[in-house]
Amino acid sequence: MEATLFYILAAVLLTGTLLAITARQAVRSIVYLVTSFFALALMFYLLGAPLIAAFEVIIYAGAIMVLFLFVIMMLELESPEKLPQPHFTNWLPALLLAGAVVGSLVVLLCSRLRAVPPGFVEIPVRQFAFALFKQYGVAVEVVSMQLLFALVGALYLGRRR
Amino acid sequence: MTISDLYTIMPIVITAGAALFVLLCGPMLLSASLTAIGVTASAAAGLWAALGTPASTQAVSGLCFTPLARFLIPVFCFAAAVTLLLSHSYNERRGIKGEEFPATVLFALFALCVLPCATNMLILFLALESVSFAFYILVSMDLNRAESGEAGLKYLLMGAVAAAFTAFGFALLFTGSGTLQLSGALARPDNRAIISAGWGVILVGMAFKLSLVPGHLWTPDVYQGAPAPVSAFLSTSSKVAAAALLLILLALFPPMPELRVPLAALSVLSMVLGNLAALLQQNIKRMLAYSSVAHMGYLSLALLSGSRDGYAAVLLYGAVYTAMNLAAFGAISSLSIDEERELVTDYAGLGFTAPLRGGVLALAMISLAGIPPTAGFIGKFFIFYSAIKGGSIALAIIGILSAAASAYFYLRVVAQLYMHRSQAPAPRAVSLAEGLALCLASAMILVIGVYPGPLLKAIDTALQ
């Protein structure tokens, strides 16, 4: 049951992301991305992390994507210009890289790997918070410094001159 | 966490505190005092690290003051202090105002101090990304020059792709080993295929960061567009940080045979193409950028050997390269007028009209070319020695030949400085801070070149 759900969600996630990067209109691409975020949230839930699933929906699909939508609507972008079809030579590096990825996947799948034992084991919020702020407290601090300076840099570079 | 734990990670605390202090109190203080605070904080952090004793236990979960950190933090602090000293009068001339510049340099230093202390892959990755983040801002700091913004955008796009590769690589290593901790207990990974895939992807990301061919395309544009003191900091610290990350990972997952071929290819391509491209450059910053591609090729040659000698050569070369490039970009920065002198021919006759700065530039070029008695010779000597001892004789010969060819474009600058006369008026006098920074960097070049013993001893203890 869980395995079937996982594969359905994985298919939705991959298709959604693929369409998000190939869509020619920004709004469509955001809607596709929101779809894939929902699929990702459900996958986190299946892996036993309901809190992460909730964060994924609230922060990514909710806050950030809505912000993106607002920005795009405020900019009032015109319909995208027509680009010429990419030539075969432009596809070549992408095909080469895709071939390498598919090849290594085949190698990985052929070598017998122990699969992750399925099953829903819920991790309580208290344990999650303990891991986040005790075990990875330094990481939280480093990230907060990084975000602070991202803000400082954005303000500095966006200053009117 | 106890008080003594706090003492061991004091360099990180000092730099983070100074960055936040400069940011908060910036509007109330003069820009000279902000620079002074920055220099004092970096000097204090560097001295604290150099005089401290490495701890074997984690200070806080995820951070440990390792012997490697004891060696690398002073190097990073030296680079940051010299950058701040150089940038003060440069920024005044170029109209770069505000507390953001020193604060961001200190933030970069904070992230650089966290990196060698990390005991966990997540923090290692976050520290590396924070360093890149600080540089995205610093590169585009000059709002009056369009090239600066362009360079920042190019660096951001390339860096984001590289970060994605590195993150994916760490995720694969995590999948293969089952934990994020970087401890010796994991030295025997079971899932060899996944681990080597992770290594490959990390190598791609690091090739961008170290600007190894074919990931080097951003380097000339970014070095040319960035303000010269930022180029000095970028070309030294971020490269040493990326090399340190590879060293930390190599200590954990011993070099695998799969890694040899890609690393050898990256190394050869960087050495040969970097030096050949530098031969053709007329712009001095682009020339130094291609030369840094070649120098990172030498560095990965030493990584390739996989022996203790090789890793010692990497650390030595990191320190030597820091001193050389700080001197070279420092001289370029302090010789700039309203605009930077871009072409090599713009430096004609400056050896006579600006003796100190011309001399430092000439010394840096001689050292980059690897001519004794400068530090560059010692660095190259140990790299090629470890490569030959490690069995990669063909690669070492290619490296030595390309290093010999590189002498042409370095010595061309020296020839312009001393064998040509120009009618241009003498450049403005050197400021005290710039003079101090240039003297410090060139003293490092000469001291390491003549008397490398103490540094080699420090590297020996750092590799335990």
Chai-1 contact restraints between the chains, C-beta under 6 A:
chainA,res_idxA,chainB,res_idxB,connection_type,confidence,min_distance_angstrom,max_distance_angstrom,comment,restraint_id
A,S104,B,A197,contact,1.0,0.0,6.0,A-B,restraint_1
A,L108,B,A193,contact,1.0,0.0,6.0,A-B,restraint_2
A,S111,B,A193,contact,1.0,0.0,6.0,A-B,restraint_3
A,Q135,B,S61,contact,1.0,0.0,6.0,A-B,restraint_4
A,V138,B,V60,contact,1.0,0.0,6.0,A-B,restraint_5
A,V138,B,G62,contact,1.0,0.0,6.0,A-B,restraint_6
A,V138,B,L63,contact,1.0,0.0,6.0,A-B,restraint_7
A,V138,B,I123,contact,1.0,0.0,6.0,A-B,restraint_8
A,A139,B,L122,contact,1.0,0.0,6.0,A-B,restraint_9
A,A139,B,I123,contact,1.0,0.0,6.0,A-B,restraint_10
A,A139,B,L126,contact,1.0,0.0,6.0,A-B,restraint_11
A,V142,B,L126,contact,1.0,0.0,6.0,A-B,restraint_12
A,Q146,B,S130,contact,1.0,0.0,6.0,A-B,restraint_13
A,Q146,B,F133,contact,1.0,0.0,6.0,A-B,restraint_14
A,F149,B,F107,contact,1.0,0.0,6.0,A-B,restraint_15
A,V152,B,E100,contact,1.0,0.0,6.0,A-B,restraint_16
A,G153,B,I137,contact,1.0,0.0,6.0,A-B,restraint_17
A,Y156,B,E100,contact,1.0,0.0,6.0,A-B,restraint_18
A,L157,B,S140,contact,1.0,0.0,6.0,A-B,restraint_19
A,R161,B,L143,contact,1.0,0.0,6.0,A-B,restraint_20
